[in-house]
Amino acid sequence: MFSKTCEYALRALIYITQQTKDGGRIGIKDIAAGIDSPEYFIAKILQDLSRKGFVQSAKGPTGGFYLDNISLNRSLTEIVKEMDGDKIFSGCALGLKECSETHPCPVHNEFKHIRNNLQKMLNDMKIGDFVDQLDAQEAFLKR
């Protein structure tokens, strides 16, 4: 459903949130290991997210990544749109260019409900919402 880049971005932000909830910071190696991703790939993704203000970073011996209060309250929709664009929320299920209400594809009417429900769900979920589930091991970020 999402690109690999988007999947890793979401997993990394959620993992960073959980690991730094007490005010600490976490490095690339630990993030990559914690979400089962290639280190070089997640480093590139986090550099991009940091530049765009989705995650904060600090250099030095006590450096690493963390999220401020603004980032913790970002919806998953914002991350998805930043990484993959908004096609998942507006595009045709069959990939047709001219699909619309007046010129629908065969699955248009059913798929628009799925798109709308997905967007609502992701809008309602904030990056900071998952810490308790992860701490209680009710949810996982790694296979």
C-alpha positions as CSV (number, residue, x, y, z in Angstrom):
1,M,0.0,0.0,0.0
2,F,2.8,2.4,0.9
3,S,6.2,2.7,-0.7
4,K,9.1,1.1,1.2
5,T,10.4,4.6,1.9
6,C,7.1,5.5,3.5
7,E,6.9,2.3,5.5
8,Y,10.4,2.8,6.9
9,A,9.7,6.5,7.7
10,L,6.6,5.6,9.6
11,R,8.2,2.8,11.5
12,A,11.3,4.9,12.3
13,L,9.3,7.9,13.6
14,I,7.2,5.6,15.8
15,Y,10.3,3.8,17.1
16,I,12.2,7.0,17.8
17,T,9.2,8.2,19.7
18,Q,9.1,5.1,21.9
19,Q,12.8,5.0,22.5
20,T,13.2,8.7,23.4
21,K,10.0,9.2,25.4
22,D,12.1,9.9,28.5
23,G,14.0,12.7,26.8
24,G,16.9,10.8,25.3
25,R,18.1,10.5,21.7
26,I,18.8,7.5,19.5
27,G,21.3,6.9,16.8
28,I,20.9,5.5,13.3
29,K,22.4,2.0,14.1
30,D,19.9,1.5,16.9
31,I,17.0,2.7,14.8
32,A,17.9,0.5,11.9
33,A,18.2,-2.5,14.2
34,G,15.0,-1.7,16.0
35,I,12.8,-1.5,12.9
36,D,14.7,-4.1,10.8
37,S,15.8,-1.7,8.0
38,P,19.0,-1.2,6.1
39,E,21.1,1.4,8.0
40,Y,22.0,3.5,4.9
41,F,18.4,3.6,3.7
42,I,17.0,4.8,7.0
43,A,19.8,7.3,7.4
44,K,18.8,8.9,4.1
45,I,15.1,8.9,5.0
46,L,15.7,10.4,8.4
47,Q,18.0,13.1,6.9
48,D,15.2,14.1,4.6
49,L,12.6,14.0,7.4
50,S,14.9,16.1,9.6
51,R,15.3,18.7,6.9
52,K,11.5,18.9,6.6
53,G,11.0,19.2,10.4
54,F,9.3,15.8,11.0
55,V,12.1,14.6,13.3
56,Q,14.8,16.5,15.2
57,S,18.5,15.6,15.4
58,A,21.5,16.7,17.5
59,K,25.1,16.0,16.7
60,G,27.9,15.1,19.1
61,P,28.5,12.4,21.8
62,T,25.0,12.7,23.2
63,G,23.4,13.3,19.8
64,G,20.9,11.4,17.9
65,F,17.3,11.6,16.8
66,Y,14.2,12.6,18.8
67,L,10.8,14.2,18.2
68,D,9.6,17.5,19.7
69,N,6.0,18.1,20.7
70,I,5.0,19.4,17.3
71,S,6.3,16.3,15.6
72,L,4.7,14.0,18.1
73,N,1.3,15.4,17.2
74,R,1.7,15.1,13.5
75,S,-0.8,12.7,11.9
76,L,0.3,9.7,9.9
77,T,-1.4,11.3,6.9
78,E,1.1,14.1,6.9
79,I,4.0,11.6,6.8
80,V,2.3,9.5,4.1
81,K,1.7,12.6,2.0
82,E,5.3,13.8,2.5
83,M,6.8,10.5,1.5
84,D,4.4,9.2,-1.2
85,G,2.2,12.1,-2.2
86,D,-1.5,12.1,-1.9
87,K,-2.3,9.7,-4.7
88,I,-3.3,7.0,-2.3
89,F,-6.1,9.3,-1.1
90,S,-7.2,10.5,-4.5
91,G,-6.0,8.1,-7.2
92,C,-7.9,5.5,-9.1
93,A,-7.7,1.9,-7.7
94,L,-7.0,0.7,-11.3
95,G,-4.5,3.5,-12.0
96,L,-6.6,5.2,-14.7
97,K,-5.9,8.8,-15.4
98,E,-9.4,9.9,-16.2
99,C,-11.3,8.2,-13.3
100,S,-13.8,10.6,-11.6
101,E,-17.3,10.8,-10.3
102,T,-18.6,11.6,-13.8
103,H,-16.3,9.1,-15.5
104,P,-15.8,6.3,-13.0
105,C,-13.8,3.1,-13.4
106,P,-15.5,-0.2,-12.5
107,V,-14.4,-0.1,-8.9
108,H,-14.6,3.7,-8.3
109,N,-17.7,3.9,-6.1
110,E,-16.5,1.2,-3.7
111,F,-12.9,2.3,-3.7
112,K,-13.6,5.9,-2.8
113,H,-15.1,4.7,0.5
114,I,-11.9,2.8,1.2
115,R,-9.7,5.8,0.4
116,N,-11.8,8.1,2.6
117,N,-11.8,5.6,5.5
118,L,-8.0,5.2,5.2
119,Q,-7.4,8.9,5.2
120,K,-9.7,9.4,8.2
121,M,-7.9,6.6,10.1
122,L,-4.5,8.0,9.3
123,N,-5.6,11.6,10.2
124,D,-6.8,10.4,13.6
125,M,-3.5,8.6,14.4
126,K,-0.6,10.7,15.7
127,I,3.0,9.6,15.8
128,G,3.0,9.9,19.6
129,D,0.0,7.6,20.0
130,F,1.8,4.3,19.8
131,V,4.2,4.3,22.7
132,D,1.9,2.6,25.2
133,Q,1.0,-0.2,22.7
134,L,4.7,-0.8,22.0
135,D,5.7,-0.7,25.6
136,A,3.0,-3.2,26.5
137,Q,4.0,-5.3,23.5
138,E,0.5,-5.1,22.1
139,A,2.0,-3.8,18.8
140,F,5.4,-4.4,17.1
141,L,7.6,-2.6,14.6
142,K,9.9,-5.5,13.7
143,R,9.2,-9.0,12.3
